[in-house]
Amino acid sequence: MGRRLQVDEEKLQRLWRSGASAVSISVELGITVDSLNRVRIRLGLPARTPQNRAKPGAKYRDPTSSEIQERAAAIRLSWDDETEKKRRVNKQGQEPYEFPTMRERDISDAIDGNY
C-alpha cells in the first residue's frame, strides 16, 4: 500500500468549499491536481460539476513600467551587500562582456580552405 499524501486537509477543504479552482488549490498546497483529487476523494469532498466549477477570476493585467520599477525597488531593499553583488549583471569594476565577432570573409575563407 502506498504512502498517504501529507497535506493541510483543513486548508484543502476550506479552499475547495470556497469554489477555488483545482489548479489554484494544488498550487497553493504544493501538490499535483491528480494528488489533490485523490485527497479530495479520501476526504469525501464532492467532484466539480458545471454547477460548482470555479468561477473565472479577474482578468490578468500586465504591470505598468512604474509598477515594475516599484516592485523591483522593494525587492532590492531586502538585499544585503553580498546578495546585491551576486545579482548585478555588470559587476562594478569589471569591463562589460564583449561578444566575439568574425567577418563574413573569414568564415567563407575557412570554409573554402583559404585561411
N, C-alpha and C positions, 0 to 999 in steps of 0.2 A: 504494500500500500504506500502511496506517495506521501510526501510531507504535506502538512497543512500550511497553506499560504498565510503568512502573518501580515495582517492589515489592520488599520484602525477601523473596526467594524462599526462603531458608533458614527464616525465621520462618514463612512460609506453610506450608511442608512440615511443620515441627515441629507447628504448631497443627492442621493437617489430620490428621496421624497421631495426635495426642493425642485425637481424637474431638470437638474443639470444633465448635460449630455454624458453618455457613457465615455466618450473620448476625454472630455474635460475632467471627469471623475478619475479616470485611470491616470491621467497626467498628474492630477493633484495627489493621488495616492502612490504614484511611482510604480504602477503595475501595468500590464498589458490589458487591453479590452477583453481578451479571452479570459485572463485571470479574474478580471472584475466580474465577468458573467458567471464564472464558477463560484465565486464567493457570494454573488447575488442569489444564486440558486440555493446555496447552502444556508443562507440567511432567510430564505423564503420571500424575498422581495419579488414583486411582480415584474414580468417581462415588459419591455417597452412596446406599446401598441401605437397605432396612429393617433389615438386619443391622448396618450400620455408621453409622447416623444418630447424631447427637449425643444423648446421654442427657440427660433433663431435669435441670437444675441444682437447687440448693437453692431452696425456696420463698422468694419475696421477703417481707420483713417491714418494715413502715414503722418508721422510727426513733422512739424514745420522745422525749418533750419534753426530757428531760435529755440524751439523746444529741444532739439538735439543738442545744441550748444549748452543749454541749461542743465540737461541731464548729464552730459559729459563732464561739465564743471563740477557737479555734485559728486560724481564718482571719483574724480581726481582729488577732491578734498579728503577722501578717505585713504589715499595712498601715503605711505611713508616714503622717505627718500629712496630707499632701495627699490621699492616697487615702481616708483616713477622712472628710475633709471632703467629698469628692465623693460618697461613698456614704451619707452621713447623709440621711435623709428630711426631717427637720426641722432645718435648718441652725441652728446656735447664733446667737442674736441676731436671728433672723427670727421674725415672727409666723406661727403656723400658717395655712395657706391656708384660707379660708372660702369654701365654695361659695355662689354667688349663689342667692337664693331669690325666689320670686314667690308672691303669694297667688292662690288659685284665682279669686277675684273679678276680679283684674286681668286674668287670662287670658281669662275669659269676656267681660269688658267690651271687651277688644281685639278679640275675635272678632266681637262684636256691633256694633263700631264706636262704642262709648260711652266713649271714652277722652279 
